[in-house]
Amino acid sequence: MNQALLRFYHALPPEARSLIATGRGAYLRMWRYDRRTEKQAQEILEREHWSAARWKSWQEERLAYVLHRAATRVPYYRAAWEKRRRNGSQASWEYLENWEILGKETLRENPEAFVADDCRTWQMCPEHTSGTTGKPIVLWRTRQVQREWYALLEARTRYWYGITRKDRWAIFGGQLIVPVKQRTPPFWIWNAALHQLYLSSYHLAPDLMPAYLEAIRKYDVKYLLGYSSALCFVAQQALRLGVRDLKMAVVVTNAEPLSDLQRRVISEAFQCPVRETYGSSEIVGAASECEHGTMHLWPEVGYLEQLDGRSPVENGVAGELLCTGLLNADMPLIRYRIGDWAKIDDGARSMPCACGRTLPRMESLEGRVDDVLLSRDGRRIGRMDPAFKGSMPIHEAQIIQESLERIRVRYVPASGFAKKSGDEIVQAIRERLGPVEVALEEVSEIPRERNGKFRAVICRLPRSATQSLHENPAREANLRAG
């Protein structure tokens, strides 16, 4: 939405804004669902018990189709392979390892060049990335792809968690649905077509929480979905205010890694299980958490590689994700650098999950590549939330690596925080990163990104250093000094 339309929308009374949201919801519902959705969801559930060998065969067949379509029908890739042939390359596009790695900037510069030439963008559904670090990327999906994607969401979130599309739900997202300067409710809109209460993540302040909690109660919400940090803040405030009647069927987190502390607080406030999910607007990789706490990957969505620098890593070892989309062959993204760091288990040699599903697992989502910290000896340290154990008296914390030898920790203290608590944080960080300087900074709140997301870890080292320090050891002295 452009700025003029956004200003007009914000000037409307709340009832009119909700009416517009409902109209938009009806349009989205038409694109996402049809009478085949339930059948597709059941077929997806049946595939969850395939063997690892069967999934491998299925992915290889689908990958071959996607690579052929990309090389022959997608302008960007077709031109790239023609250029390589003119330069005398004998590499075959039939092998994934022969493809160049695709960065976000390349996609952002000319997204239409990645749409197959037998498709028309005006007949497709446009989507946008959140634009955390710059201009959002425009993406396109056909109606068929959109419905396949939402059938997967239906099966592996709602079906898994015992909820349906007809249940009322609330979401904390990154859309600017009310002006930031607004200080009186409502800070939400009601989308009747999708049974959705959309709550602003830009107005989460302690004094406004009674209004938020009353809205969740008024609209009889059955489950919540949103950023882990936003949901945790609301849960903390509900506990602070003694609100105990907002029992949910489930709380589903997305867009940010979920820490143990956040899970505990959210579960306590809403008296329900908390399930973590993983995905992206590019739909090149996705996962959801089962009832036994395992993050299961969705093999239909993407073929995932893992690298440490330029080298592939072994199964079960953390690495940077390269994703090749398998679902959207009309805008295929090949070896796409999504920006995440994770540990994956393909399931071929591990014990089956207690839930009975044989889907491969995301053992851990370590965070964004830019958020992976680097130790002096070159180790990449991903998830740092264990440093803030569940009993730590803090509301939230942010770790910033300023140099190889200096870490800053911003934290919002809770009741009971004392010098001993700070010492425990320092010790936990040094146990993971070695003998570094740790500066503790008490703050009243931690700023969000412009899309409303919370970054628990920020690495301010040069990106080249986080990718491979050992490629240039002479750089280490400069990194130490920051």
NUKOL-847750 format. One record per residue (C-alpha): residue in one letter; x, y, z. Coordinates in steps of 0.02 Angstrom, whole numbers, plus 50000, padded with zeros to 5 digits. Each point is the difference from the previous one (the first is absolute). Layout:
BEGIN
AXYZ...
REM end
This chain:
BEGIN
M500005000050000N500745016949951Q500145014150125A498515010049934L498844984950012L500704995750171R499635017550065F498234999049928Y499744982950080H500625005950169A498815014949994L498494988649986P498974995350153P500404982850075E498414992049931A500465005349823R501784993450019S499324983150058L498784999849853I501445002749879A501004986550088T498534988049983G499885003649814R501854996949981G499794984150102A498644993649884Y501165003049851L501434990750085R498864985750049M499524997849818W501834998849951R500494988550142Y498614987150016D498754990349895R498994984150015R501584989649975T500915007250152E499394986850122K500474985849882Q501725007649970A500285001750188Q499564981650027E501234994849864I501345010550084L499674991550167E500164982949918R501715004649927E500665003550174H500324981350024W501044997449843S501724992450023A501565010749983A500424990749839R498305004049926W500165018450045K501745000349922S499334992749838W498535012149997Q501115015250029E501264994749867E498624998049871R499215016750043L501715008550005A500414993849825Y498375007649936V500315016750086L501805001349935H499454996049822R498595012850008A501145013350075A501394997549872T498845000049849R498525011250046V500625012750128P500865015349920Y501315002950135Y500604982050007R499874997049813A501125015149966A501244994450133W500184982749924E500145006949823K501405011450059R500914985450081R499884989949839R500705014549898N501455000750121G500374981849967S499284992250157Q499524981649986A499055000050166S498264992649992W498505008750079E499334982650042Y501124999850155L499555011950140E501815002650055N500365008149831W498805014350033E500595016650068I499435005250173L498605012949991G500075014950118K498545010950054E500715015549916T500004991649830L498194994750024R499515017250066E500755009149849N498894991549870P498744987850074E498994998649838A501514991849916F499714985050115V498214997149940A499814986449866D499625007249829D498404989949983C499275009450151R499335017750015T500265009350162W498345009249983Q499144983050012M501004995050155C499885004450184P501375012150056E500854997350167H501375010050086T501414995850118S500045009850162G501465010849946T500974999050164T501625006749927G499395009749849K498685001249865P498784985350004I500114987249861V498484997549889L499524981849969W498644992249894R498984984150017T498674992449889R498344995350077Q500494981749993V501625003150096Q499105011050125R498704986450035E501324986450015W500955010750125Y498465003450105A499514981749996L501704996450077L499705013450131E498304992650035A500694982450024R501595003750096T499415013950113R498114999850026Y499764981249984W501514996250108Y499425012150134G498154995650003I499325016349929T499065004449841R499765014549879K498315003350080D500775003550171R500255018150049W501835004350015A501125015050030I501645004549919F501385012150050G500815004649835G501035013349914Q498635009249906L499765018250051I498134998650025V499825015650110P501105015650008V501534998050112K499595016350090Q498284993550051R499864997750189T498174995450021P499204983449950P499604991449889F501734994149951W499244986149895I498824996149858W498784985749981N500084990049838A498354990550000A500384990649839L501514991350078H499335000050180Q501555010050042L500365013450128Y501545009149936L500915008550144S501325013349979S501744994950056Y500515018450002H498955005250150L500544987250129A500245010850154P499594995250180D498665013450020L499104994249842M499974981650045P498295000050086A499235005449835Y500894986349903L499494986550123E498205006150001A499964999149809I500604982050002R498634996250126K498655009849907Y500324991349833D500014982850084V501704995449927K500454981550005Y501835000849951L501405012649973L501325001449866G501435012249980Y501765005650039S500744991050150S500545016350081A498295008249981L499084984950069C501214998850146F499765018450043V498124998250000A500154984350107Q501135009050124Q498755014250015A498544988150022L500924991850144R500455017050073L498175005549994G499384983650071V498984995949844R499704981250006D498424997449898L500775000849825K500304981449977M500484995649822A499994983649904V501775003549940V501205014449970V500984998949836T501605010049978N500825005049837A501275011849921E501174999650152P500864985650092L499094995250159S501044999550159D499664988650148L499615015250107Q498725006449876R499194982949985R499824998550188V499255017450023I498774998449855S499444982750055E499725005950178A499005015349950F498864991549874Q499964982750082C500354990749838P501394992149897V501145011649900R500534994049827E501405007449897T499945001349810Y501255004949866G499685006949827S500285014549881S499075010349872E501104992049866I499274982850046V501654991049975G500044991650170A498784996850142A499834990350163S498804998250145E500124992850175C499064984150044E499224995750168H501644992050056G501025015749972T500844994949836M500135012649858H499544990149844L500485006549828W498765000649856P500934991149858E498725005549868V500515018250023G501875000149972Y501624990449977L501215006050134E501905000249996Q501125005450142L501675008749985D501375005450117G500855013549900R500114991649830S500024981950059P498494988650026V499744994150179E499544982650058N498254994950048G499615006250175V501325013949998A499495018450000G500275009949841E499325014049892L498454994949903L499945000449811C498214996949944T499364994249832G498135002349990L499024984749944L498225006550022N500035015649893A500714994549832D499265015649918M501215011350094P501374987550045L501395005550116I501534988949981R501314998650138Y499255015450081R500955007450147I498535002150119G501115006950138D499664986850134W501184988650096A499324983250056K500374981950043I499064987049898D499764981250020D499374991249843G499314985750104A500924986549905R501044994450149S499045006450151M498634992550107P498225004449946C499165014150093A498794994650136C498605008349901G500194986549867R500385011949857T501524996049893L500265017749935P501795006550010R500405011150147M500675017350030E500954996050158S500285018350037L499765016849917E501585009050052G499425016949935R500395011749858V501704998549919D500295018150049D499534995450179V501214985650021L501415005250116L501834996349968S501244994350131R501855004549996D500464982549943G498815001149851R498524990350070R498275005849949I498825000650148G498154999549959R498644999250130M500495010150152D498334999450092P500644986450121A501025014150077F498345006750066K499374984650091G498154998650037S500165006350179M500985015649952P499055015550063I499965009649836H498625004549879E501104999249845A501815002249947Q501025003849845I501804994749970I501085011149889Q501734994649941E500995015949976S501674991449968L500814983050025E500415005050178R498515010650050I498174995350028R498635011950055V498424993250083R498475011050008Y498714993550121V498325005150073P500044994450183A498554991750088S499654999950186G501414991550094F501405004449880A501615002750099K501885000549976K500034981150010S498834999149851G501165010949897D501504989550051E499084984349941I499695007849830V501835004849982Q500574982750050A498784991449880I500605010549854R501834996850039E499654981350010R499435000949819L501145013249925G501564998850108P500865013850100V499115015149924E499585016850078V498135000550041A499175016950028L498284999450080E498805014149954E498355001550092V498625007649892S498135003050018E499634992549829I500914992649851P499595008049831R499204989249865E500474999849817R498955010649884N498934984749957G499644997250184K501184985250022F501134997850150R501834995449976A500674990450148V501774999549930I500905012949892C501744997249928R500855016249949L501534991549928P500235001649811R498934987249908S501544992849915A500714996150171T498474990550057Q500034989649842S501814994450013L501275007550118H501294986949957E500065005549818N500925015650058P500794997750174A500855016949987R498305008150022E499874993650179A500965014450079N498825012649921L498494990350056R500644999750179A500115018850000G498285001949920
REM end
